[in-house]
């Protein structure tokens, strides 16, 4: 295997949880492919943060709602660093609408990015990951995939699906030395632009505060590190006690 350092691909890494994950993996010694959708400036800021940790970074912009872009992203990632050791599927969209107003096109848009893309990117990455001595895939789920939420039928369904996908992939990929897990963030303090989702107003947790993107990133780093090689097919909740599964 070429490349002196392990390499990670983090989708949706332009900001918030994705950025924190990319930086944390860099701190753990990974070179990082920073995937972004359309915001090249935000993705570049993440890459600069990775470089400040002493690792290499490359930005790749791609619309993962396009199936062909998923395979292309992985091919470009492997070509960049000559290897792939970690894949974090974080990219997603979280629109809100009453159930009866969600169109089939809107439903499919959410599924394409939040559920289809993790399947397609992971599938494209298997061959490269299988060459790694410590390969790991982590899906980033969501608390509402376990609790439900109003105005988010499409998002809730996609996030719940990621848990099942992780379990199925863990079975199929264990013989190839690839662990597959899901990290489930709860209420996390992030930049949401237009404001917090409707369901956030009623959410409470035992910690009495919102979590940070860095706390989610720590969980991801654990599942991608050498200390977690005996952990696969699991859902790790980072929610301050909002849900005790």
SVG drawing of the C-alpha trace seen along z (x, -y; Angstrom):
<svg xmlns="http://www.w3.org/2000/svg" viewBox="-51 -32 56 45">
<polyline fill="none" stroke="black" stroke-width="0.4" points="0.0,0.0 1.3,-3.4 1.2,-6.5 3.0,-7.1 -0.1,-8.0 -3.6,-6.5 -6.2,-8.3 -9.7,-9.3 -12.6,-10.4 -15.2,-12.5 -18.4,-13.5 -20.2,-16.6 -17.0,-18.0 -17.4,-21.7 -18.7,-22.7 -20.1,-21.7 -19.9,-18.0 -18.2,-17.1 -15.5,-19.7 -14.9,-18.6 -14.5,-15.0 -12.0,-15.9 -9.9,-17.9 -10.1,-15.2 -9.0,-12.5 -6.1,-14.7 -5.1,-15.0 -5.1,-11.2 -2.7,-11.1 -4.9,-10.8 -4.6,-12.7 -8.1,-13.8 -10.2,-14.1 -12.6,-16.9 -15.8,-16.4 -18.1,-19.3 -21.3,-19.9 -21.1,-23.4 -19.4,-25.6 -15.8,-25.6 -14.8,-28.3 -16.2,-26.4 -14.5,-23.2 -11.2,-25.0 -11.5,-26.3 -11.9,-22.7 -8.9,-21.6 -6.8,-24.5 -7.8,-23.3 -6.6,-19.8 -3.3,-21.2 -2.8,-23.1 -2.9,-19.7 0.1,-18.7 -1.7,-16.4 -2.4,-16.7 -5.8,-17.7 -7.6,-17.7 -11.0,-19.2 -13.3,-17.4 -16.7,-19.0 -19.4,-16.6 -23.2,-16.3 -23.6,-12.9 -27.3,-12.8 -25.9,-11.9 -25.0,-8.1 -22.1,-8.5 -20.5,-11.2 -20.3,-8.7 -18.0,-6.3 -16.0,-9.2 -15.5,-10.7 -14.0,-7.5 -11.8,-7.0 -10.4,-10.5 -9.8,-10.1 -7.8,-6.9 -5.9,-8.5 -5.0,-11.5 -3.4,-9.6 -2.8,-6.2 -4.9,-4.5 -8.1,-4.7 -8.4,-3.6 -11.4,-5.4 -14.8,-6.5 -17.2,-8.7 -20.6,-9.2 -21.8,-12.5 -23.3,-14.3 -27.1,-14.9 -29.9,-17.4 -32.6,-18.0 -35.5,-19.9 -38.8,-20.2 -42.4,-20.0 -45.6,-18.5 -46.0,-14.9 -48.9,-15.5 -47.0,-18.2 -43.8,-16.2 -43.7,-15.5 -42.2,-12.3 -39.4,-14.4 -38.5,-15.9 -38.6,-12.5 -36.3,-11.1 -34.0,-14.1 -33.4,-13.4 -33.0,-9.6 -30.5,-10.2 -28.1,-12.2 -28.7,-10.8 -29.2,-7.1 -28.4,-6.2 -25.1,-8.1 -23.7,-6.3 -24.6,-3.0 -23.0,-3.9 -19.9,-5.6 -19.3,-2.7 -19.8,-0.2 -17.3,-2.0 -14.8,-2.2 -14.8,1.5 -11.9,2.6 -9.6,-0.2 -10.6,0.2 -10.0,4.0 -6.3,3.2 -6.0,1.4 -4.9,3.2 -7.5,1.2 -10.3,0.1 -13.4,-1.6 -16.7,-3.0 -18.8,-5.2 -22.2,-6.5 -23.5,-9.6 -27.1,-9.0 -29.5,-11.2 -31.4,-11.1 -34.7,-11.5 -34.1,-8.2 -34.8,-6.7 -37.3,-9.1 -39.2,-10.4 -39.9,-14.1 -42.6,-16.2 -42.2,-17.6 -39.3,-15.3 -40.7,-12.0 -38.1,-11.8 -35.1,-12.7 -36.2,-10.4 -36.6,-7.5 -33.2,-8.0 -31.5,-8.3 -33.2,-5.2 -32.1,-3.4 -28.5,-4.2 -28.6,-2.1 -29.9,0.9 -27.3,0.3 -24.5,0.3 -25.6,3.6 -26.0,5.3 -22.6,4.0 -20.9,5.1 -22.0,8.7 -20.9,8.5 -17.6,6.6 -16.2,8.3 -14.5,11.0 -12.6,8.3 -11.4,6.7 -13.7,3.6 -15.6,2.4 -18.9,0.6 -20.6,-1.5 -23.0,-4.4 -22.6,-7.5 -25.9,-9.1 -25.6,-12.7 -28.3,-14.3 -28.8,-18.0 -25.5,-19.5 -24.6,-23.2 -24.0,-23.9 -24.5,-26.7 -27.9,-25.9 -28.3,-29.1 -32.1,-29.7 -32.4,-28.4 -33.1,-25.3 -35.5,-22.6 -39.0,-22.7 -38.5,-19.5 -35.5,-21.0 -37.7,-23.2 -39.1,-20.2 -36.0,-18.1 -34.3,-17.7 -31.4,-15.7 -29.8,-14.7 -26.7,-16.8 -28.8,-20.0 -26.9,-21.4 -26.3,-20.9 -23.3,-18.9 -20.5,-20.1 -19.4,-18.9 -16.0,-18.0 -17.7,-15.6 -19.3,-13.8 -15.9,-13.8 -14.3,-12.1 -16.8,-9.2 -16.0,-8.9 -12.3,-9.0 -12.7,-6.2 -14.5,-4.0 -11.8,-4.7 -8.9,-4.0 -7.0,-0.9 -8.7,-0.6 -12.1,0.2 -11.2,3.1 -13.6,5.3 -16.5,3.0 -18.7,3.4 -22.3,3.1 -23.0,0.8 -24.8,-2.5 -23.0,-4.9 -25.3,-7.6 -23.8,-11.0 -26.8,-12.7 -26.3,-13.8 -28.8,-11.3 -31.7,-12.5 -32.3,-8.9 -31.2,-5.8 -31.6,-2.9"/>
</svg>
